[in-house]
Amino acid sequence: MYRLLIASMAYTAAASSFTCVVNDPSPCGSNGGLFILVSPSVVVVSVGESLTPRASWCHDGRYDNVAAQWSLEQAAQANIITLDATTGRITGRRAGQAKVIATYEGADGAALQVTVR
Protein backbone atom coordinates (compact mmCIF):
# COMPACT_ATOMS: atom_id res chain seq x y z
CA MET A 1 0.00 0.00 0.00
CA TYR A 2 2.84 2.36 0.90
CA ARG A 3 4.54 1.76 -2.49
CA LEU A 4 1.29 2.49 -4.28
CA LEU A 5 0.96 5.79 -2.40
CA ILE A 6 4.54 6.79 -3.28
CA ALA A 7 4.03 5.83 -6.94
CA SER A 8 0.80 7.83 -7.04
CA MET A 9 2.51 10.87 -5.51
CA ALA A 10 5.40 10.61 -8.01
CA TYR A 11 2.96 10.40 -10.94
CA THR A 12 1.01 13.41 -9.65
CA ALA A 13 4.23 15.41 -9.24
CA ALA A 14 5.42 14.48 -12.75
CA ALA A 15 2.06 15.29 -14.32
CA SER A 16 2.00 18.71 -12.69
CA SER A 17 5.50 19.67 -13.87
CA PHE A 18 4.38 20.99 -17.26
CA THR A 19 3.32 24.54 -18.04
CA CYS A 20 1.70 25.54 -21.27
CA VAL A 21 0.47 28.73 -22.80
CA VAL A 22 -2.25 28.19 -25.35
CA ASN A 23 -2.48 30.56 -28.30
CA ASP A 24 -5.07 28.38 -30.01
CA PRO A 25 -7.60 26.62 -27.78
CA SER A 26 -7.71 23.48 -29.93
CA PRO A 27 -5.66 20.53 -28.70
CA CYS A 28 -2.39 19.69 -30.42
CA GLY A 29 -3.91 16.73 -32.24
CA SER A 30 -6.71 18.70 -33.88
CA ASN A 31 -6.41 21.83 -35.97
CA GLY A 32 -2.65 22.11 -35.31
CA GLY A 33 -2.93 24.01 -32.00
CA LEU A 34 0.07 26.19 -31.16
CA PHE A 35 1.64 26.16 -27.70
CA ILE A 36 4.86 25.59 -25.77
CA LEU A 37 5.40 23.13 -22.91
CA VAL A 38 8.24 23.88 -20.49
CA SER A 39 9.58 21.08 -18.33
CA PRO A 40 9.94 21.33 -15.45
CA SER A 41 7.67 24.28 -14.70
CA VAL A 42 8.97 24.67 -11.13
CA VAL A 43 12.68 24.52 -10.30
CA VAL A 44 14.42 24.60 -6.92
CA VAL A 45 18.20 25.00 -6.99
CA SER A 46 20.88 25.82 -4.45
CA VAL A 47 23.28 28.74 -4.82
CA GLY A 48 25.83 27.67 -7.45
CA GLU A 49 23.69 24.79 -8.75
CA SER A 50 22.56 24.71 -12.40
CA LEU A 51 19.72 23.19 -14.37
CA THR A 52 18.70 23.38 -18.02
CA PRO A 53 14.93 23.12 -18.70
CA ARG A 54 13.39 21.80 -21.92
CA ALA A 55 10.89 23.46 -24.21
CA SER A 56 8.60 21.56 -26.59
CA TRP A 57 6.44 23.11 -29.27
CA CYS A 58 3.10 21.74 -30.37
CA HIS A 59 2.46 22.27 -34.07
CA ASP A 60 0.88 20.27 -36.86
CA GLY A 61 -0.48 17.80 -34.32
CA ARG A 62 2.88 16.81 -32.81
CA TYR A 63 5.40 17.91 -30.18
CA ASP A 64 8.98 18.77 -31.09
CA ASN A 65 11.79 19.87 -28.77
CA VAL A 66 12.82 23.39 -29.70
CA ALA A 67 15.63 25.81 -28.98
CA ALA A 68 13.45 28.43 -27.31
CA GLN A 69 14.60 31.95 -26.48
CA TRP A 70 14.77 32.31 -22.68
CA SER A 71 14.41 35.56 -20.72
CA LEU A 72 13.81 36.80 -17.19
CA GLU A 73 10.40 38.19 -16.32
CA GLN A 74 12.11 41.17 -14.63
CA ALA A 75 15.68 42.39 -15.11
CA ALA A 76 16.18 42.68 -11.32
CA GLN A 77 15.88 38.88 -11.08
CA ALA A 78 19.39 38.65 -12.57
CA ASN A 79 20.60 39.12 -8.98
CA ILE A 80 18.94 35.80 -8.07
CA ILE A 81 19.87 33.63 -11.09
CA THR A 82 22.06 33.74 -14.14
CA LEU A 83 20.27 32.69 -17.30
CA ASP A 84 21.73 31.67 -20.64
CA ALA A 85 19.18 33.13 -23.08
CA THR A 86 20.07 30.59 -25.78
CA THR A 87 20.23 27.30 -23.85
CA GLY A 88 17.98 28.19 -20.91
CA ARG A 89 20.62 27.08 -18.40
CA ILE A 90 19.74 28.49 -14.98
CA THR A 91 22.30 28.91 -12.19
CA GLY A 92 21.41 30.01 -8.66
CA ARG A 93 23.23 33.16 -7.50
CA ARG A 94 21.51 33.98 -4.20
CA ALA A 95 18.36 32.99 -2.30
CA GLY A 96 15.12 34.24 -3.82
CA GLN A 97 12.59 33.64 -6.58
CA ALA A 98 12.61 34.41 -10.29
CA LYS A 99 10.43 33.68 -13.28
CA VAL A 100 11.89 32.59 -16.62
CA ILE A 101 9.89 32.92 -19.85
CA ALA A 102 10.34 30.75 -22.97
CA THR A 103 9.35 32.06 -26.41
CA TYR A 104 9.36 30.38 -29.82
CA GLU A 105 7.72 30.95 -33.23
CA GLY A 106 4.65 32.88 -32.12
CA ALA A 107 3.91 30.56 -29.20
CA ASP A 108 5.36 32.53 -26.35
CA GLY A 109 5.06 33.11 -22.66
CA ALA A 110 5.53 29.61 -21.22
CA ALA A 111 6.79 30.30 -17.71
CA LEU A 112 9.16 28.53 -15.36
CA GLN A 113 9.21 29.45 -11.64
CA VAL A 114 12.68 29.27 -10.05
CA THR A 115 13.42 29.22 -6.33
CA VAL A 116 17.03 29.51 -5.15
CA ARG A 117 17.78 28.29 -1.63
C-alpha positions as CSV (number, residue, x, y, z in Angstrom):
1,M,0.0,0.0,0.0
2,Y,2.8,2.4,0.9
3,R,4.5,1.8,-2.5
4,L,1.3,2.5,-4.3
5,L,1.0,5.8,-2.4
6,I,4.5,6.8,-3.3
7,A,4.0,5.8,-6.9
8,S,0.8,7.8,-7.0
9,M,2.5,10.9,-5.5
10,A,5.4,10.6,-8.0
11,Y,3.0,10.4,-10.9
12,T,1.0,13.4,-9.6
13,A,4.2,15.4,-9.2
14,A,5.4,14.5,-12.8
15,A,2.1,15.3,-14.3
16,S,2.0,18.7,-12.7
17,S,5.5,19.7,-13.9
18,F,4.4,21.0,-17.3
19,T,3.3,24.5,-18.0
20,C,1.7,25.5,-21.3
21,V,0.5,28.7,-22.8
22,V,-2.2,28.2,-25.4
23,N,-2.5,30.6,-28.3
24,D,-5.1,28.4,-30.0
25,P,-7.6,26.6,-27.8
26,S,-7.7,23.5,-29.9
27,P,-5.7,20.5,-28.7
28,C,-2.4,19.7,-30.4
29,G,-3.9,16.7,-32.2
30,S,-6.7,18.7,-33.9
31,N,-6.4,21.8,-36.0
32,G,-2.6,22.1,-35.3
33,G,-2.9,24.0,-32.0
34,L,0.1,26.2,-31.2
35,F,1.6,26.2,-27.7
36,I,4.9,25.6,-25.8
37,L,5.4,23.1,-22.9
38,V,8.2,23.9,-20.5
39,S,9.6,21.1,-18.3
40,P,9.9,21.3,-15.5
41,S,7.7,24.3,-14.7
42,V,9.0,24.7,-11.1
43,V,12.7,24.5,-10.3
44,V,14.4,24.6,-6.9
45,V,18.2,25.0,-7.0
46,S,20.9,25.8,-4.4
47,V,23.3,28.7,-4.8
48,G,25.8,27.7,-7.4
49,E,23.7,24.8,-8.7
50,S,22.6,24.7,-12.4
51,L,19.7,23.2,-14.4
52,T,18.7,23.4,-18.0
53,P,14.9,23.1,-18.7
54,R,13.4,21.8,-21.9
55,A,10.9,23.5,-24.2
56,S,8.6,21.6,-26.6
57,W,6.4,23.1,-29.3
58,C,3.1,21.7,-30.4
59,H,2.5,22.3,-34.1
60,D,0.9,20.3,-36.9
61,G,-0.5,17.8,-34.3
62,R,2.9,16.8,-32.8
63,Y,5.4,17.9,-30.2
64,D,9.0,18.8,-31.1
65,N,11.8,19.9,-28.8
66,V,12.8,23.4,-29.7
67,A,15.6,25.8,-29.0
68,A,13.5,28.4,-27.3
69,Q,14.6,31.9,-26.5
70,W,14.8,32.3,-22.7
71,S,14.4,35.6,-20.7
72,L,13.8,36.8,-17.2
73,E,10.4,38.2,-16.3
74,Q,12.1,41.2,-14.6
75,A,15.7,42.4,-15.1
76,A,16.2,42.7,-11.3
77,Q,15.9,38.9,-11.1
78,A,19.4,38.6,-12.6
79,N,20.6,39.1,-9.0
80,I,18.9,35.8,-8.1
81,I,19.9,33.6,-11.1
82,T,22.1,33.7,-14.1
83,L,20.3,32.7,-17.3
84,D,21.7,31.7,-20.6
85,A,19.2,33.1,-23.1
86,T,20.1,30.6,-25.8
87,T,20.2,27.3,-23.8
88,G,18.0,28.2,-20.9
89,R,20.6,27.1,-18.4
90,I,19.7,28.5,-15.0
91,T,22.3,28.9,-12.2
92,G,21.4,30.0,-8.7
93,R,23.2,33.2,-7.5
94,R,21.5,34.0,-4.2
95,A,18.4,33.0,-2.3
96,G,15.1,34.2,-3.8
97,Q,12.6,33.6,-6.6
98,A,12.6,34.4,-10.3
99,K,10.4,33.7,-13.3
100,V,11.9,32.6,-16.6
101,I,9.9,32.9,-19.9
102,A,10.3,30.8,-23.0
103,T,9.3,32.1,-26.4
104,Y,9.4,30.4,-29.8
105,E,7.7,30.9,-33.2
106,G,4.6,32.9,-32.1
107,A,3.9,30.6,-29.2
108,D,5.4,32.5,-26.3
109,G,5.1,33.1,-22.7
110,A,5.5,29.6,-21.2
111,A,6.8,30.3,-17.7
112,L,9.2,28.5,-15.4
113,Q,9.2,29.4,-11.6
114,V,12.7,29.3,-10.0
115,T,13.4,29.2,-6.3
116,V,17.0,29.5,-5.2
117,R,17.8,28.3,-1.6
